[in-house]
Amino acid sequence: MLCAMPLAGAQESSSLRTNAPPPPIIRAIREVLDLSSTDLARKPPVEVRAVVICFDPDFKLFFVHDGTGSIYVHNRGPEIEFAPGQLLEIKGAAAAGRFSPILDARLVTKAGTAPLPPAQRASDTHLVSGRLDAQWVETAGVVRSQTLRRGRLYLKLASGPLRFSAYLQQCDTNVADLVNSRIAIRGLAAVKLDNEGGLAGFQLFANSLADVQVLTPSPSDAASAKPRPAKELHGFGASRLADHRVRAQGLVVARGSRTGFLLQDPTGTIEVQCLSRSDAMPGDVVDATGFLSARPCPPRVEDAVVRKIGEAEQATPFHLAAGTPLRLNHQNTLVETEAELVNRAVPQPDLVVLTLRQGSQTFQALLFATNAVRGLARLQLGSRLLVAGLCRLESEGRMTGDAGISCEWCGTTCLPEAAAQTPTEPVFNLWLRSPADVRVVRGPAVEVTRTDMTLAGLVAFIAIAAPAGVIAVAMVSRRRRRELEGIMRKQMALQAEVQESEQQVRRSLEERERLAQDLHDDLIQSIYSVGLRLEDCRRQMRVSPETTENRLASSVAALNDIIRNVRNFISGLETKILNGREFRTALKSLALTTSDGPSPLAIDVDLAAAERLSSSEATQLLNIAKEAMSNSLRHARASRVSVSLKAAANGIRFEVQDDGVGFDPQSVTPRGLGLRNMASRAKDMGAEFEIVSAAGKGCSIIVTFPKRTIV
């Protein structure tokens, strides 16, 4: 998201004309950047002579520099192609952008050429603080991956724990391999915002490879480097290896996704995440080359390239005695235990998730394999199973002690500066290797035997073929028939409940996978950004204490945004199933919690239409309503929002409408999480998703259920 761009629906001031003298014309970009929000609202006139530093019509990039600073230009005149190095004369007005000020241009005239200005050396602290948004900067980092698509080079870089992206125009197919090299890159800095408008990192837009300088070439070929033991790849001591690629070898003990698996050698276990889908299977001995995760624990190698080098036999699982729960000392150990099956979900065609209960402890067993569904298809709820898999701690390490964190993974204080927190109960899961890791010890308590099914079928046949009740009574007692009918009804109800639960868990897991990357890219980066800003405040306090108040206030606001995002993230993973009859009540509760003041929300729900929604549809609609209502109140600055659910000729129509600033749906970045998630939810339900909006005309989010999807 380019945050220097204009606010959607920005309009001219409608203030009455007075005899007051016109405001002075601003002739330097730095003066525009220094304007307060009150001054920007007046849209003072601007006339500058500046050079183009970045122009890309596809990304809507148009930035200029006049020697005092750079700024985004919103050109209201005819569309003209510009190029870096062109000198322009621009007349327009200053205005507020989504993050930093912009130049609202009425007239842009070419006036020759000029050299690009020298780039400002930028530290991580300044970049993530947002102070250099829309500025021409230079920074450095290690290239984690590179991709060439349609003449653009996409780079992912790391600088310590900071991750950011860079986009380069005008690149041909002969681009050298920059992965694992430390480079200096010059480009236009643009902050990234999260769903709540808080800082979530930054990105760079460079013009060409001429803006890239290799500072340190990639070290010796990683393929020939000596593999490192797993124990060296986690804990505090692994920080010295974080800048460049590392190599590991070991046995694949389990898989957890299309790109991830667990690698084990005699010294320990690490998780490997590949650049693309991996064919590594349990029992394969592989060689993995990649980058260490920013966090020292749990150990993980990211963006890895993997090749198979052999095969080996898996170890024999350690059998846990009956009633023994999974504990921390079982972490990364192949164990075997008995438990009761309480749920079975198939979130993906090649992934089965079994929810198991052993006494008071509940855990999950995950099997990722091409034959996973077929191998476990006959498991019945309530069965007693013997499962074998690698024990993994799902929740992050408990924090204890006064000086740091006692890590659940390495048993040491690997983050010495962290504060103590209250211990929480750990959550475990088992990563299975194949369907053979699951064996049925005992079937469910209520089970329809083959004899009962045959007898029930015979009763049904006789009831159709002979006079009602005559021959049936002769062959089967009335009591036995009622028992069989009751058993069959229970089985049918149980099957329907299981199918509904599987669908709900599938959607929850898909949502969890979709949000996992957002959690890493947005929340963690935001927390790191706040830390850097507070560090900057501490230094500034010694020099100019009076200037730190605004920065501290900004940091507090950012932390509040992060807390709100965490709450939204947690609520996005809830698996509660909503009833159609409860939909209106749930919407009213949502209205009370969404608005900070007197609620501007109007709820109009047709109860008959709501009762026609299935539980999954009602739950998905509530999540869509939550996202749409939040966008209307926080981003569109709407004074009134209406939410309606009504029967329509073509099914059921759900709509969230506001009177906010509106926007052009065609210009919305495809990376916008809110709209993307709403569209994805509608698609999952087989419903039609529509956005009706225009600048200054409000917005309507419409979800239409065709009749065939209504239960």
Summary of the structure (lengths in Angstrom):
residues: 711
radius of gyration: 30.3
end to end distance: 39.4
largest distance: 107.0
contacts: 2203
relative contact order: 0.07
helix: 30%
strand: 34%
